[in-house]
């Protein structure tokens, strides 16, 4: 009889415990996401440099993979060391910029420059700015997304470097039962950024050295965390861009504005 009771209890536990764990899936995911976003903010404050988090766009506008990012300082070499020369490129409407040593006239690599950075020519009026869509010839030649309209020696230029994954940090993965619904998230800069090489799309949330969101278009970002198989199981992670405050909030299911609680900072049900 004792063995029979143990078997019955074990069977009930096997059936019930996964559901109990799943009921905690969205709150646990929001807590985890809160920690990731807050840590990226602390990196920015600690390093006195832009740091943040990247949300990768997956199928059906769902995000299950994230990464920490950093934004390096602009690169502006001195005119006594290097210069750039423009040459026509094969693709119509684009230009290539090759970096040469000032002393030897030989091509040298564009170090710490990457696709999606911006090349700004400051030696002409008005400035000419182009996106970097490729790097070829052993890293010495930048492929720009437009004809810069400039040729010959150019010593006045700088590279505005875009955010990129933080070195040494692994990718962050949401639990398989939850995801960030990017179609219902609010306040992300639109449209998503597209990598011209891989075609991957993503959104960046970048904190400045004061802990505020530096690349926001509004005062609030609401990340919608959703259960995979339960439509009404959801929560928001609110990021208040002008103060840097980060807080979980309930979805307002009863009214026309699902973000009403997050806008006012209320947390009913949490």
Secondary structure by P-SEA (a helix, b strand, c coil): caaaaaaaaaaaaaacaaaaaaaaaaaaaaaaaaaaaaaaaaaaaaaccccbbbbbbcccccccbbbbbbbccbbbbcccccbbbbbbcccccbbbbbbbccccccccccccccccbbbbbcccccbbbbbbccccccccbbbbcccccccccccccccccccccccccccccccccccccccccccccccccccccccccbbbbbbccccccccccccbbbbbbbbcccccccccccccccccccbbbbbccccccccccccccccccc
